[in-house]
Amino acid sequence: MPPDVAPPDAVWLALLVKVLGAALVVVLASVVAEKAGPFFGGVIATLPVSTGPAYVILAVEHDDRFIAATALSSLASNAAMITFLVLLVRFAPHRSLAVTLGVASAVWIALAAALQAVADWTVWTAVPLVLAFYALAFPLVRRPIPELRKTAAPARWYDMPLRALLVGVLVATVTSLSRAIGPAATGIGAIYPIALSSLVVILHLRLGGAAVAAAMRSALITNPGFFLCILTLHLLAESAGRAWALTAALAVSLAWALGVLVWKRKKPAL
């Protein structure tokens, strides 16, 4: 075997370490989200706790140009995320978990695929697209949410392993296939709402659909921070380098989330 090629065992070990590390981050974040309540859970779940590890791994394995192109694809695909959140807010209080998550996921996949078909996204086309989706989305989630369930159902033994498994599958798939599928498809895979989907399942089973709607509405309010995070990553990846771009992107996301929390304190009725 040539000296510059890692042995198969080392490759699999590296992938396992990446999957376990990313899964641990997301599981811890989802536990904090569940304990903090629906609003704060939605804010925390919208932080790049699953997208972040995926991009860090991609940054280790690819150059600045690849990261910039991948972030541009993720930026346009955020329109699908916005739609996903709106459907969860509208469906969750009145439909079963299977119907709520099934419909939202199916629409996300269809819209993400349609966006993927656009080969030449630029900042000047992706940003107006996402802003238009925001303009349509926020009026659709203003309807009052039914009263939240007062007591939670008991936690199930498989909650934690299930969350870890879902995140592990995402990270393993993105990192393993990124060289073959290219930056555009990788960008879509990197932002698949795995953390939000996990939170939907846990909240619906334990607190009911109203809690899901409340959490996803706060996630939608926090989503512009994610949008600005990905935009920052795209704009700085080549000019400042992917390491600095990732750092700046995380700072932007955290700053927006902090602003949402401060705003929430001034408007407790939300």
C-alpha positions in Angstrom: 0.0 0.0 0.0 1.4 3.4 -0.9 2.6 5.5 2.1 0.2 8.3 1.4 -2.8 6.1 1.5 -4.3 5.3 4.9 -5.0 1.6 5.6 -8.6 0.6 5.6 -8.8 0.1 9.3 -7.5 3.6 9.9 -10.1 5.1 7.5 -12.9 3.3 9.3 -11.6 4.3 12.7 -11.4 7.9 11.7 -15.0 7.8 10.4 -16.2 6.2 13.6 -14.5 8.9 15.7 -16.2 11.6 13.5 -19.6 10.0 13.8 -19.4 9.5 17.5 -18.1 13.0 18.1 -20.8 14.6 16.1 -23.5 12.4 17.6 -22.4 13.3 21.1 -22.7 17.0 20.3 -26.2 16.7 19.0 -27.4 14.4 21.7 -26.2 16.8 24.4 -27.8 19.7 22.6 -31.1 17.9 22.2 -31.2 17.0 25.9 -30.7 20.6 26.8 -33.4 21.7 24.3 -35.9 19.2 25.9 -35.1 20.3 29.4 -35.3 24.1 28.6 -38.9 24.0 27.3 -40.4 24.3 23.8 -39.4 27.9 23.0 -35.8 27.5 24.3 -35.7 24.0 22.8 -36.4 25.4 19.4 -33.8 28.1 19.7 -31.1 25.6 20.8 -32.0 23.0 18.2 -31.7 25.6 15.4 -28.0 26.3 16.3 -25.7 24.5 13.9 -25.2 21.6 16.3 -25.5 19.0 13.5 -24.5 21.1 10.5 -21.5 22.5 12.3 -19.8 19.1 12.9 -20.6 18.1 9.3 -18.9 21.3 8.0 -15.9 20.9 10.3 -15.3 17.4 8.9 -15.7 18.6 5.4 -13.3 21.5 6.0 -10.7 18.9 7.1 -11.1 16.9 4.0 -11.7 19.6 1.3 -10.3 23.0 0.3 -11.7 26.5 0.7 -13.4 26.6 -2.7 -15.3 23.3 -2.0 -16.5 24.7 1.4 -17.6 28.0 -0.2 -19.5 26.1 -2.9 -21.1 23.8 -0.4 -22.2 26.6 1.8 -23.9 28.3 -1.2 -25.9 25.2 -1.9 -26.9 25.0 1.8 -27.9 28.7 1.6 -30.4 28.1 -1.2 -31.6 24.9 0.5 -32.5 26.9 3.6 -35.8 27.7 1.7 -36.7 24.1 2.2 -35.9 24.3 5.9 -38.2 27.3 6.3 -41.0 25.4 4.6 -40.3 22.4 6.8 -40.7 24.5 10.0 -43.9 26.2 8.8 -45.5 22.8 8.1 -44.5 21.5 11.5 -46.1 24.5 13.2 -49.3 24.2 11.3 -49.7 20.3 11.4 -48.3 19.3 14.8 -51.1 20.5 17.1 -53.8 18.7 15.0 -52.1 15.7 13.4 -50.3 12.6 14.6 -46.5 12.4 14.8 -46.3 10.2 11.7 -48.4 12.5 9.6 -46.8 15.7 10.9 -43.2 14.6 10.4 -44.0 12.6 7.2 -45.6 15.5 5.4 -42.9 18.0 6.5 -40.1 15.7 5.5 -41.6 14.8 2.2 -42.1 18.4 1.3 -38.5 19.2 2.4 -37.1 16.5 0.2 -39.1 17.5 -2.8 -38.3 21.2 -2.4 -34.6 20.5 -1.7 -34.4 18.3 -4.8 -36.0 21.1 -6.9 -33.5 23.6 -5.6 -30.7 21.2 -6.3 -31.8 21.1 -10.0 -30.8 24.8 -10.2 -27.2 24.4 -11.2 -25.9 27.9 -10.9 -26.8 29.4 -7.6 -25.2 32.7 -6.7 -25.5 35.0 -3.7 -27.6 37.3 -5.8 -30.2 34.6 -6.5 -30.0 32.5 -3.3 -30.4 35.4 -0.8 -33.6 36.9 -2.4 -35.1 33.4 -2.6 -34.6 32.8 1.1 -35.9 36.3 2.0 -39.0 35.7 0.0 -39.6 32.4 1.8 -39.3 34.3 5.2 -41.8 36.9 4.0 -44.3 34.1 3.3 -43.5 32.0 6.3 -43.8 34.4 9.3 -47.4 35.4 8.7 -48.4 31.7 8.5 -47.2 30.9 12.0 -48.8 33.8 13.8 -51.9 31.8 14.7 -52.1 31.1 18.5 -50.9 27.6 19.5 -53.2 25.4 21.6 -52.4 25.1 25.3 -49.4 23.0 26.1 -49.7 19.7 27.9 -48.8 20.1 31.6 -47.2 16.8 32.3 -44.6 15.0 30.2 -44.8 11.3 29.2 -42.0 9.2 30.7 -38.7 9.1 28.7 -38.2 5.9 26.7 -35.0 3.9 26.9 -34.3 4.3 23.2 -34.6 8.1 23.1 -30.9 8.8 23.4 -29.6 5.9 21.2 -32.1 6.9 18.5 -30.9 10.5 18.4 -27.3 9.4 18.3 -28.1 6.9 15.5 -29.8 9.5 13.3 -27.0 12.0 13.6 -24.4 9.3 13.1 -26.0 8.2 9.8 -26.1 11.8 8.6 -22.5 12.5 9.3 -21.3 9.2 8.0 -23.2 9.6 4.8 -22.1 13.2 4.1 -18.5 12.6 4.8 -18.3 9.3 2.9 -20.0 10.5 -0.2 -18.9 14.1 -0.3 -16.1 13.5 -2.8 -18.4 11.6 -5.1 -21.6 13.7 -5.0 -19.9 17.1 -5.2 -20.4 20.4 -3.2 -24.0 21.1 -4.3 -25.5 17.8 -3.1 -23.2 17.8 -0.1 -24.6 21.2 0.9 -28.1 19.9 0.9 -27.2 16.8 2.9 -25.3 18.8 5.4 -28.3 20.8 6.4 -30.9 18.0 6.5 -32.9 18.9 9.7 -31.8 15.8 11.7 -31.6 17.7 15.0 -35.0 19.3 14.5 -36.6 16.0 13.4 -35.2 14.3 16.5 -36.6 17.1 18.7 -40.0 16.8 17.0 -40.2 13.1 17.8 -39.2 13.5 21.4 -41.5 16.5 22.1 -44.5 15.0 20.3 -44.2 11.7 22.3 -43.6 13.4 25.6 -45.4 16.8 25.5 -47.7 16.6 22.5 -48.2 18.4 19.2 -48.6 21.8 20.8 -45.1 21.7 22.2 -43.8 20.7 18.8 -45.5 23.7 17.2 -44.2 26.1 19.9 -40.6 24.8 19.5 -40.7 24.9 15.7 -42.1 28.5 15.7 -39.2 29.6 17.9 -36.9 27.6 15.6 -38.3 29.6 12.6 -37.6 32.9 14.5 -34.0 31.7 15.1 -33.5 30.4 11.6 -32.3 33.7 10.2 -29.3 33.3 12.4 -28.6 30.0 10.6 -29.1 31.8 7.3 -26.6 34.5 8.2 -24.2 31.8 9.5 -24.2 29.9 6.2 -23.9 33.2 4.3 -20.9 34.2 6.3 -19.3 30.8 5.7 -19.8 31.2 2.0 -18.5 34.7 1.8 -15.4 34.2 3.9 -14.3 30.6 3.0 -12.1 31.6 0.1 -11.1 35.1 1.2 -10.3 34.4 4.9 -9.8 30.6 4.8 -12.3 27.9 5.9 -11.1 27.8 9.5 -11.7 31.5 10.1 -14.9 31.3 8.1 -16.3 28.5 10.3 -15.4 30.5 13.4 -17.0 33.6 12.2 -20.1 31.7 11.0 -20.5 30.1 14.5 -20.2 33.6 16.1 -22.9 35.0 13.9 -25.3 32.1 14.7 -24.7 32.5 18.5 -25.1 36.2 18.3 -28.5 35.9 16.6 -29.7 33.2 19.1 -28.6 35.5 22.0 -30.6 38.3 20.4 -33.7 36.1 20.2 -33.4 35.2 23.9 -33.1 38.8 24.9 -36.1 39.6 22.7 -38.1 36.8 24.3 -37.5 38.2 27.8 -39.1 41.5 26.6 -42.0 39.6 25.0 -42.9 36.7 27.3 -46.3 36.1 25.8 -44.9 34.5 22.7 
